[in-house]
Amino acid sequence: MTDNTDGASRTVVSGQQRMTPSEAFVETMVANDVTDVFGIMGSAFMDAMDIFAPAGIRLVPVVHEQGAGHMADGYARVSGRHGVVIGQNGPGISNCVTAIAAAYWAHSPVVIVTPEAGTMGTGLGGFQEANQLPMFQEFTKYQGHVNNPARMAEYTGRCFDRAFSEIGPTQLNIPRDHFYGEITTEVPQPSRLDRGPGGERSLSEAVELLAEAEFPVVISGGGVVMADAVDECRQLAERLGAPVVNSYLHNDSFPASHPQWCGPLGYQGSKAAMKLLSQADVVVALGTRLGPFGTLPQHGLDYWPTNAKIIQIDADHKMLGLVKKIAVGICGDAGAAAGVLAERLADRELACDATREQRAATMRAEKDAWEAELDEWTHETDPYSLDMIAEQEQEEGNWLHPRQVLRELEKAMPEDGMVSTDIGNINSVANSYLRFERPRSFFAPMSFGNCGYALPTIIGAKAAAPDRPAIAYAGDGAWAMSMGEILTAVRHDIPVTAVVFHNRQWGAEKKNQVDFYNRRFVAEELETDSFAKIGQAMGAEGVVVDKLDEVGPALQKAVERQMNEGVTTVVEIMCTRELGDPFRRDALRKPVRYLDKYQDYV
């Protein structure tokens, strides 16, 4: 990767020192091990930016500030360190709101630095003036406003500390004139919480419940990934002989090769995971808030075990019992809590010990049945999809079934690969096919569900882990929102592989128009000549795939070139217009019309 920080000093000054506020800001970032910042240069922070390089900090210039926010998110989720984003006051900062909202729901320790209009112009309606704190109030865990240049290091350090302690984004708001001047200050050392396993009472109650459980199930959530606690989760699950299911969009929270892994819950998740969870009498919700999208019915299965006792473990006490009624709530680190539970259960006689082999056989049977169903599920079979398949057979060109494509991509996926997915119909179906062996490998926009997420996020992930293959999935609608960031990958030598599912439609919303609005399509069609050619115009390789046996080799070749030659590739896969089943049926209602002119629109 290109690095303009050669020879930079990473030694942090100590004690009270005379410095400028810009120096205090930069030195505090160095103290927090910041090496990469994503954004677009601007005059508001140029005095600080001028000394990024000698401090060992690389500013990665992006195409659009939303992309910078997503890159910081991906960077944080892979590295476990802070992701940092910065931009020009006003429009540069407002462009970041969507990305910070996504990072908030991903619990990413992102610090957004928001230079603000100067204090002498505040309230006068000057150039690029905006009240920037309210923009992020809903999507940050802490907001620090530097109200005096002398407090630059203090507020900077606090924002970095709070991003970790509060497990989410924080905002550092700095009036642009506060970068200048002379101050005497001390650069604060980072403060990191030492999270424990939880309270003695709640841990003891959990142990007793688990000792009596006959069919325990473990839900491994995002907290397991963030706590680097897969080993502790595995130890607990193995002691219980329990199925382990991934919480929604956290497919990397347990290794797919483990015999007790059963797949993800939620939209387009694993039927095996859902059927096994439905049998549970005790559920260990490890590092998950049990969000609504991960527990609602799917595949026609209302699988949540309403009579099961729930043990929920989360580092944020506000999540305990928020969505589902729980029997025991443990406020603690997922790894520490799982480790203590496994240790205390090690020598206990458990009710589930007697059925270990039987439950293992049930797990194998359910997983085998689901894999066989996926193998046979070559295309969608609803009337609309069948009509589209028949119609496209008459069109010029060759069109691939998305499910078959996703299966081939799964088979060709590098073992150490990182994958980001965007929002859309095919991306949602991908949930059934994405399996991982290590944590910090899967990135999705979580509950915020914004389009344009996948590409910039995987670029940020690649910047943090250049030795790992980086792959983005996007449908053509979402892809168009952020495809310009291919320029960032090419310009700054951060090679990635983008898989674009070209089906010429906004698939997810079109499915609603099929199901609820009698195929009255409004604004859902997307006609584009070639995304591969657009990628080539931006300096990347572009590959069009319209034969099933070319899908896997195309991905493998693109990844090989990414890793060995530093080449970014856009793999454009020509897909049919069939549509996978939607996540939920309660989001819309059948239309009712009262005015005569609209009577046909029901």
Sequence and secondary structure as in RCSB ss.txt:
>XXXX:A:sequence
MTDNTDGASRTVVSGQQRMTPSEAFVETMVANDVTDVFGIMGSAFMDAMDIFAPAGIRLVPVVHEQGAGHMADGY
ARVSGRHGVVIGQNGPGISNCVTAIAAAYWAHSPVVIVTPEAGTMGTGLGGFQEANQLPMFQEFTKYQGHVNNPA
RMAEYTGRCFDRAFSEIGPTQLNIPRDHFYGEITTEVPQPSRLDRGPGGERSLSEAVELLAEAEFPVVISGGGVV
MADAVDECRQLAERLGAPVVNSYLHNDSFPASHPQWCGPLGYQGSKAAMKLLSQADVVVALGTRLGPFGTLPQHG
LDYWPTNAKIIQIDADHKMLGLVKKIAVGICGDAGAAAGVLAERLADRELACDATREQRAATMRAEKDAWEAELD
EWTHETDPYSLDMIAEQEQEEGNWLHPRQVLRELEKAMPEDGMVSTDIGNINSVANSYLRFERPRSFFAPMSFGN
CGYALPTIIGAKAAAPDRPAIAYAGDGAWAMSMGEILTAVRHDIPVTAVVFHNRQWGAEKKNQVDFYNRRFVAEE
LETDSFAKIGQAMGAEGVVVDKLDEVGPALQKAVERQMNEGVTTVVEIMCTRELGDPFRRDALRKPVRYLDKYQD
YV
>XXXX:A:secstr
   S TT       SSEEE HHHHHHHHHHHTT  EEEE   GGGHHHHTTTGGGT EEEE SSHHHHHHHHHHH
HHHHSS EEEE  TTHHHHTTHHHHHHHHHTT  EEEEEEE  TTTTTTT TT   HHHHHGGG SEEEE  SGG
GHHHHHHHHHHHHHHTTS EEEEEEGGGGSS EEE           S  HHHHHHHHHHHHH SSEEEEE HHHH
HTT HHHHHHHHHHHT  EEE TT TTSS TTSTTEEEE STT  HHHHHHHTT SEEEEET    GGGTS BTT
B    TTSEEEEEESSGGGTTSSS  SEEEES HHHHHHHHHHHHTTS  GGGGGHHHHHHHHHHHHHHHHHHHH
H  S  SHHHHHHHHHHTTSSS  B HHHHHHHHHHH  TT EEEE SSHHHHHGGGT   SSSS EE  GGG  
SS HHHHHHHHHHH TTS EEEEEEHHHHHHHGGGHHHHHHTT   EEEEEE SB HHHHHHHHHHSTT   S B
   S HHHHHHHTTSEEEEE SGGGHHHHHHHHHHHHHHH   EEEEEEB S     S SSS       SGGGTT
  
